């Protein structure tokens, strides 16, 4: 049986191209499962998974929980806002207390970059990073690349532009790593104030003009402005940002070819894209959500299987 080269999913950076293709092939099988009348498989019947969310989440948390339940795992959910973290308990203590309840796998979202890596070195469980600060969000990048592959059959040579708040976005970083490993050409587009200092070192093109970027691309991944991570004003106003970097149907229809629109969610309708664009045939936003469950089933299954084999 094929297996992943890693014991944890901490970031796309650690995965090989073969790992990504194995995850996609496994997700293909699980996508068939979740589209049939009986959506459950008994693959992880004896596995216990803890979902630890130290930051707010809707899609990622629900998607992981659904993926785990579809695989028949036992699931415990933990939310920092209603836990002893508020009483000053450290991350390692929190997780060790949960592990003493005999948990096999931990899915964690945390506001601090590197939290998942730290955890993987300090506790005896398989760790899946569900987003660590502005660092990485590996399952989002996998489901985005999987969705592009589904729409365009192959990623090799495809032009993908990531538009918006690149500086604060863990989705942007993971997407860049993932798309480049699969042979796509990547461009980032947004205000110069929202571009990381060393963005060129990632081997991507940088464009500040939205129309030029959209004319170049086959796929545009529209990111939201992460106001909650911004301590200063990076642009004059939301209205100004929308005028420069918002996509509406008028702009889409004026391009020389039809492009695919993606969004990792949550969407700020009327800011980065209008409702008309979000609900149009060119958008694959709901496909991304559906594919998210299949990709997370694949990741959880492959990592849990590897853990079972090694114990």
N, C-alpha and C positions, 0 to 999 in steps of 0.2 A: 504493500500500500504506500502511495506517495505521502510524504509528510513535510511539514514546514521546517525551514532551517532554523527557526527561532522558537524559544520556549514561551515567550511573552510577545504581545503586540504593543510595543511602546511607541513606535513611530514608523513611518514608511521608509525612513532612512535605513532601517535595519533589514528591510526585506529585499530579497533578490527578485529579479524578473520572474523566475520560476515559481517563487512563493506566490506572487500576485496572480500568475496564471492558474495555479492550483486553487487559490481562493475563488477565482472567477468560475472555474470548471465545477467546483463544489456548489457554488451559488446557483449555477444553471440547474443543477439537480434539485436544489431546495426550492427554486422558483416554481418548478413543476409541482412540488409538494404543496406550497401555499396557495396554489390555484386550483386544487382539487377539493371535493366536498369534505373529506376528512383531512384536516390540515396538520395533523400531529404525527410525529414519528417517535419511536421509543429509544432513539439513539443515546440520550444522556440521562437515562432513568435513575442512575445511581450517583449523579453529580449534583453538588450544591453550589450555587452561584450567588455571590453578593454583589448588588449594584450600589456603589457608593457615590453619591452625588453631592459634592461640596459646593456646586454652583447650580443655578437654575437650568433646567432643561425640559423640553417637551418631547420633541421628535426623537432625540437620541435615547432618552430614558425609556420611552414607550417602545421604541423599536427594539432595543436590547431585551427588554422584558418579554416582549412578544416572541422574539427569536428564541429566547431561552425556554419559554413555555411550549413553543412549537416542537422543541427537541425533547420535551418531557423532563427537563431539569427541575430541581427544587430551587426556588428563587426567593431571596430575601432582599428587600429594598431598604435603603438607608438614605435619609435626607439630613444634611448637616444642620439645617435650620431647626430641626426638632430633636437634636441629639446632644450628647455630653460634650461635643466639640465646643459648644457655647459656654461650657463650664471650664474650659481651658485644657481639655484632654488633647494630647499630641496625636499626630497622624498615625505613627507606629503603634501607639497604645490602642487607638480606636480599632485599627485593622487587626492587631493581635487578639483583642477581645472577640472580634467577629470570627477570626480563624480558630479560636479555641472552641467555637461551636462546630468545628470540622467543615469548613468551607473549602472547596477545591479551586475556585476561580473567582477573581475579583475584577469587576468592571468599574473603573474609577474616572470621574471627572473632578478636576481640582483647579483652583485659580492660579496656582503656582507652577511655572514651567519646570519640568523635570521631576514633578511629584511621583509620576508613575515609575520612572527609572529608579528613584530613591526607594520606593516601595519594593520593587522587584529585587533589590539587593538586601532588603532587611526583613522580608517575611517569606514564609514557605508556602507560596500559592502562585498560581499562574495569573499574571496581571494583563488586563486589556485597558489601554489608554482611551478613554472616551472624551479626551480633550484636556490639555494641561495649559492653562493660561493662554498666552498668545503663541505657544510653541507648536504643537502638532495635534491633529485630529485624524488619525489614520483611517478609521472606518468610513468617515465622510469622504475622504479622498478615494478610497476603494469603490464606494458606491457611485461616486461621480464618474470615475473612469469607466466603471462597468456600464453605467447608463449611456455614456458616449459611445462605447463599443457596441451596445445594443442598437443604437440609432444609426451609427455609421459603419457597422461591421468590423472596422479595424481602427486602431489609433495611430498606426505608423504613418508619419507624414501629415497627420491632421493638425490644423492650426487652432489652438485654443487660447482665448484671451481671458484673463481673470481681471475683473473690473471692480475698483472701489477701494476700500480701506485695507490695503495690503499690509500696512505697518502693524496693525493690531490683530491680524487674522491668522488663526491657526489653520483654518481651512486652506488659505492661499499657500502656505508653506508645504503642507502635506500634499496638496494637489500638484504643486510644482515638482516635488520629488517623484510622485507616482506617474504623472504624465510623461516626464522625461525618461523614466525607466521603461516605459512602454512605447517609446519612439515618437511621441508627439512633439510638435513645436509649440513652445509656450511664450506668451507675451503677457506682461502686466500693464494695466492702464489705470490711472487715477491721478489725483492732485499730487504735486511733487512733495507736499508736506506729509502725505500718507504713504510715501515710498520708503522702505527700509534703506539705510545708508549703503549697505553692501549687496544690494539686490542683484547687481550684475554678476557677482561671484557665483550665483546659482545657475548661470547659463541661460538666462531668459532675456527676451527683448523688452525694452521699456518704451512705452508710448504715452504721451500726455494728451493726445487728441483722440477723443472717443470715436468720432466718425472714421478716422484712419484705422483705428484698431478693429472696428467692426467690419470694415471693407476687407481687411486682411484675414479675418478669422472664419472658421467653419462653425465654431462653438464659442459662445460667450457665457462665462460663469459670473453672474452678478452678485457681488457681496454687499451686505448691508454695512452701513456706517456704525461702528461699535462705540456708541456714545459712552457706554458704561466703563470703557477702558481708557477714555480720553480725559486727561487731567487739564489739558489746555485746549483752546480753540484751534483746530487745524485748518479751518476754512471759515470765511465770513459768516455764512448762514446755510441752513439746510436748503433754502430756496435756491441760493447760488450754486450749491453742490448739484442739485437736481438739474439746473439749467445746463451745467457743464457735463455731468456724468450720468444723468438719468436717461433711461431708454423708453421711448414711447413708440406707438405704432407708426406714426408719421416718419420717424427716423428709420425704423426697420423696413418699411415699404420703399424708402428711397435708396436702399442699398442695392448694389448690382447683382447680389444673389441672396437666396434665403438662408438664414443662419439659425442655428439651434440655440435657444435661451435656457440657461440653467440658473438655479438659485438654491443655496444650501438651507435657506430658511433660518430664522423667521423673516418673512418679507415685510419691509416697510413700504406698503403700496403707495405709489405716488412719489416716492423718493428715488430709489435706484431703478425700479421699473413701475410702470403704470399697471392698474388692474387689467386693462385691455391686453397688455403684453403677457402678464402672468397667466391669463386664462386663454391665450391664443394657441393655435395648433403648433406654433413654433416652439412653445415652451414644453419642457419635459420634467417640470418640477414635481408633479405627482408621481411620475415614473420613478424619480429619484427616491421618493419616500417608500414606494413599494419595493424597489431594489435594495433599499437599506435593510429591510428585514431579512431578505435572502443573503445578502453579504454578511450580516452579523450572525446569522445562523451558521454560515460557512466558517467564519473566524472562530466562533465559540466551539463548534464541532471539531475543527482541526486541532485547536489548542488543547481541548479537553481530551481528545483521543491520544494526543502525544503524551499528555500527563499520565493517562491510564497505562500507556505502554511502558513509561519510565518508572512507574511505582511497582 
